[in-house]
């Protein structure tokens, strides 16, 4: 009989001392469950985060699944930054040969269907996906794993460090994205996921460590 992995709940920790998360490669069950501050019926979003991960293989940063669909909203990193939205996908090729910290922002707006990626504050080419769509509310929001609701299994696990994960229900301006990438004081926090404020449940051996993303 498999032993239940302990769960650590983080909530109300001062943002100045909030740790980064390390997802060990040897534990396939490591993930973070998020209790969003805002419902997940989204017609626009921006997801920003710092990640320090091995280049190459596809690794899930955030996944949102409902009973109707596993890949309602999924963002991955690797040789490309992938976006799954309502069962459809697009990707942004990246050329990354190191394991240093990298700041990402992925944004999308339903009226235009335009999806965009910023890396370290620099805006890349836009892609078109799911014009007029709205994500469904009432699902499960995770960091570090892509969940198959039907089989109850996980895939494309994240390995490495993750920090400053924020999710907004709108598209940020280029100036807002640059401020986040430059680690400016008083940086904005998301209204769906607010790093250091949103309740998070860590399971499967996710390790807490000092946040060095802005050093």
C-alpha positions as CSV (number, residue, x, y, z in Angstrom):
1,X,0.0,0.0,0.0
2,X,1.4,3.4,-1.1
3,X,1.9,5.9,1.7
4,X,0.1,9.2,1.6
5,X,2.5,12.0,0.8
6,X,2.4,14.8,3.5
7,X,0.9,18.1,2.4
8,X,2.1,21.6,3.5
9,X,-0.3,24.5,3.2
10,X,1.2,28.0,2.7
11,X,-1.0,31.0,3.2
12,X,-0.4,34.5,4.7
13,X,3.4,34.3,4.5
14,X,5.0,37.7,4.1
15,X,5.9,38.2,0.4
16,X,9.4,39.5,1.3
17,X,10.2,36.1,2.9
18,X,8.1,33.8,0.7
19,X,10.1,30.9,-0.6
20,X,10.7,29.6,-4.0
21,X,9.5,26.0,-4.8
22,X,11.8,23.2,-5.9
23,X,10.3,20.3,-7.7
24,X,12.7,17.3,-7.4
25,X,13.1,15.1,-10.4
26,X,13.0,11.9,-8.4
27,X,9.4,12.5,-7.1
28,X,6.8,12.1,-9.8
29,X,4.0,13.1,-7.4
30,X,5.3,16.6,-6.5
31,X,2.8,19.3,-7.2
32,X,1.1,22.4,-5.7
33,X,-2.7,22.7,-5.5
34,X,-3.9,26.3,-5.8
35,X,-7.1,27.9,-4.4
36,X,-7.7,30.7,-6.9
37,X,-8.8,34.1,-5.6
38,X,-11.0,34.6,-8.6
39,X,-13.3,32.2,-10.6
40,X,-11.6,30.6,-13.5
41,X,-14.2,31.6,-16.1
42,X,-11.7,33.7,-18.0
43,X,-12.0,35.7,-21.2
44,X,-8.5,37.0,-20.9
45,X,-5.5,36.2,-18.7
46,X,-1.8,36.8,-18.1
47,X,0.3,34.2,-16.4
48,X,3.8,35.4,-15.2
49,X,6.4,33.3,-13.4
50,X,10.1,32.8,-12.8
51,X,11.4,29.4,-13.7
52,X,14.8,27.7,-13.4
53,X,14.6,24.3,-15.2
54,X,16.6,22.0,-17.4
55,X,16.1,22.9,-21.1
56,X,14.6,20.4,-23.5
57,X,11.8,18.2,-22.2
58,X,8.2,19.6,-21.9
59,X,7.5,20.5,-18.3
60,X,4.1,21.8,-16.9
61,X,4.2,25.0,-15.0
62,X,0.4,25.5,-14.6
63,X,-2.5,23.3,-15.5
64,X,-6.2,23.8,-15.0
65,X,-8.6,20.9,-15.7
66,X,-12.3,20.5,-15.4
67,X,-14.6,17.4,-15.6
68,X,-15.3,18.2,-19.2
69,X,-11.6,18.8,-20.3
70,X,-8.2,18.1,-18.9
71,X,-6.4,20.8,-20.9
72,X,-8.7,23.7,-20.2
73,X,-5.6,25.9,-19.5
74,X,-2.1,24.6,-19.5
75,X,1.3,26.3,-19.8
76,X,4.5,24.4,-20.3
77,X,8.2,25.2,-20.7
78,X,11.0,23.4,-22.5
79,X,12.3,23.8,-26.0
80,X,9.2,25.8,-26.5
81,X,6.6,27.5,-24.3
82,X,3.4,25.7,-24.9
83,X,-0.2,27.0,-24.3
84,X,-3.3,24.7,-24.2
85,X,-6.6,26.5,-24.1
86,X,-9.9,24.8,-24.3
87,X,-8.4,21.7,-25.9
88,X,-6.4,23.6,-28.5
89,X,-2.8,24.4,-28.4
90,X,-0.1,26.6,-29.8
91,X,3.6,27.1,-28.9
92,X,6.3,29.7,-28.9
93,X,9.8,28.4,-29.8
94,X,12.6,29.5,-27.4
95,X,16.3,29.2,-27.6
96,X,17.5,28.5,-24.1
97,X,20.7,26.6,-23.4
98,X,21.2,27.3,-19.7
99,X,19.5,26.5,-16.4
100,X,19.5,30.1,-15.2
101,X,16.3,31.9,-13.9
102,X,14.1,33.1,-16.7
103,X,11.0,35.3,-16.4
104,X,8.0,34.3,-18.5
105,X,4.6,36.0,-19.2
106,X,2.0,34.3,-21.3
107,X,-1.1,36.4,-22.1
108,X,-4.3,35.8,-24.1
109,X,-7.5,37.8,-24.9
110,X,-10.7,36.2,-26.2
111,X,-11.9,39.2,-28.4
112,X,-8.9,38.9,-30.6
113,X,-7.8,35.4,-29.9
114,X,-4.2,36.8,-29.6
115,X,-1.8,34.9,-27.4
116,X,1.6,36.5,-26.6
117,X,4.8,35.4,-24.8
118,X,7.3,37.7,-23.1
119,X,10.7,36.4,-22.0
120,X,12.7,38.5,-19.6
121,X,10.5,41.4,-20.5
122,X,11.0,41.1,-24.3
123,X,7.8,40.6,-26.3
124,X,7.8,37.8,-28.9
125,X,5.6,37.1,-31.9
126,X,1.9,36.6,-31.2
127,X,-0.2,33.5,-32.0
128,X,-3.9,33.1,-32.7
129,X,-5.9,30.6,-30.6
130,X,-9.5,30.2,-29.4
131,X,-11.0,33.6,-30.5
132,X,-14.1,34.3,-28.5
133,X,-13.6,31.5,-26.0
134,X,-14.2,31.5,-22.2
135,X,-12.6,29.0,-19.9
136,X,-14.9,26.9,-17.7
137,X,-15.1,27.5,-14.0
138,X,-15.1,24.9,-11.3
139,X,-12.0,22.9,-12.1
140,X,-8.7,22.0,-10.5
141,X,-5.7,24.3,-10.6
142,X,-2.2,22.9,-10.2
143,X,1.4,24.0,-10.4
144,X,4.1,21.6,-11.6
145,X,1.9,18.8,-13.1
146,X,-0.6,18.2,-15.9
147,X,-3.5,16.1,-14.5
148,X,-5.5,13.5,-16.4
149,X,-8.9,13.8,-14.6
150,X,-10.2,10.5,-16.1
151,X,-7.3,8.3,-15.2
152,X,-6.3,10.2,-12.1
153,X,-2.7,10.4,-13.2
154,X,-0.1,13.1,-13.7
155,X,2.2,13.9,-16.7
156,X,4.9,16.3,-17.9
157,X,6.0,17.1,-14.4
158,X,8.1,20.2,-13.7
159,X,11.7,19.8,-12.5
160,X,13.6,22.6,-11.0
161,X,12.8,25.9,-9.3
162,X,9.6,28.0,-9.7
163,X,8.8,31.4,-8.1
164,X,6.6,34.5,-8.3
165,X,3.7,32.8,-10.1
166,X,0.9,35.3,-10.6
167,X,-2.2,35.0,-12.7
168,X,-4.4,37.9,-13.8
169,X,-7.9,37.9,-15.4
170,X,-6.7,40.5,-17.9
171,X,-3.8,41.2,-20.3
172,X,-1.0,43.1,-18.7
173,X,0.6,46.1,-20.5
174,X,4.2,45.7,-21.8
175,X,5.3,48.2,-19.1
176,X,3.8,46.0,-16.4
177,X,5.5,43.0,-17.8
178,X,8.9,44.7,-17.9
179,X,8.5,45.9,-14.3
180,X,7.9,42.3,-13.2
181,X,10.9,41.1,-15.2
182,X,13.2,43.8,-13.8
183,X,12.0,42.9,-10.2
184,X,11.0,46.5,-9.5
185,X,9.7,47.4,-6.1
186,X,5.9,47.3,-5.7
187,X,5.4,44.8,-8.5
188,X,1.8,44.0,-9.3
189,X,0.2,40.7,-8.1
190,X,-2.4,38.7,-9.8
191,X,-6.1,38.7,-9.0
192,X,-6.5,35.0,-9.7
193,X,-3.1,33.8,-8.2
194,X,-1.3,36.3,-6.0
195,X,2.2,35.0,-5.1
196,X,2.6,34.9,-1.3
197,X,-1.2,35.5,-0.7
198,X,-3.1,32.8,-2.5
199,X,-3.5,29.6,-0.4
200,X,-1.2,26.8,-1.8
201,X,-1.0,23.2,-0.8
202,X,2.3,21.5,-1.4
203,X,2.5,17.7,-1.8
204,X,4.8,15.0,-3.0
205,X,8.0,16.4,-1.6
206,X,8.0,19.9,-3.1
207,X,11.0,21.6,-1.3
208,X,11.0,25.2,-0.1
209,X,14.1,27.3,-0.5
210,X,15.4,30.9,-0.7
211,X,14.1,32.8,-3.7
212,X,17.1,33.9,-5.8
213,X,15.2,34.7,-9.0
214,X,15.7,38.5,-8.6
215,X,19.3,38.4,-7.5
